[in-house]
């Protein structure tokens, strides 16, 4: 019999580095709920089941007007420096 995984979830916060591409370790099947800036730093809020195995998820961050492929999934956008910088967060497609 395998390890028992809880049916209860929690909302966790993950820091978003301001970098063109980055990876985050998240519990499997984490559901991204919200992208926003808190205390001048961008974050992802996701519903996770804490006991699940972790997986690496790949993300792309692009400024307005910068190129992005057509297969990555848009997750949300956020502003920094009082709206002077607008970024768009995408999850990279598994190809």
N, C-alpha and C positions, 0 to 999 in steps of 0.2 A: 504494500500500500504506500503511495507517494505522500510527500509532505502536504499537510493540509494548509490551504490558503484561505485567509479570512474573506468574507463577503463584504466587510466593512472597508470603506475608503476614507481617505483624508485628503485635504487640499494642501499641497506642498508648494513652496516658492523656490524657483531656480533662477540664479543670476544669469543675465545675458551679457556676454562680453561684446564690446563694440569692436567687432572683427568681421571681415568679409565672410569667413566660414568658421564654424566651430562645432564641437560635439558636446553632448551632455549625457551623463549616465542617469537613466530614469528607470523606475520599476516598469516592467513590461506592460504594455497597453495603457500607459499613462494617457489621460485625456486632457489635452491642453484647453484650458478654459478662458484665459485672459492674458493679454500682454499689456504691460503698463510701466510707467516710471514711478518709482518711489524713492524719495530722498535723492533725486538727481541720478538714479541708476535704473536701467531697464531690467525687468524681471518677467518670467513666465510663471503663471499660477496653473497648476495641473492637479486633477483628481487622480490619486494613485491608490493602489492597494499595497500597503507597506511590505507585506510578506512575499510579494512576487519577485522573481529573479530580475536582475537589472539588465537593461539593454542599452546600447549606445545609439543615440539618435543624432542625425546630422542636420545642421541648420545653415542657412545663408542669410546674411543681413545686407541689404542694399539701400543706398540713399535714393531719394527721388531723382529720376532721370538716369540712373545707372542701369546697365544691362542685367537681365536675369533670364534664365532659361524658361521655357514654357511648360515644363513638367513639374517643377517644384510647387508645393502647396502654400498659398499665402495664409499666415496665421494671424497676422495683425500688424499694426503700425504704431509707432510712438514718436514723440518729439523730445528733443533735448535742447538745452540752451535757450529756453523760453520760446521754442518753436522755430529757431533758426536752423536746426537740423531735424529732418524728418527721415526716419528709417522704417523699412518694411522687412518684416521677418518671415522667412519661408522655411518650410521643412523640405530638405532635399529628397528627391524621388529615389526610390530603390530601383535601379536599372539593372 
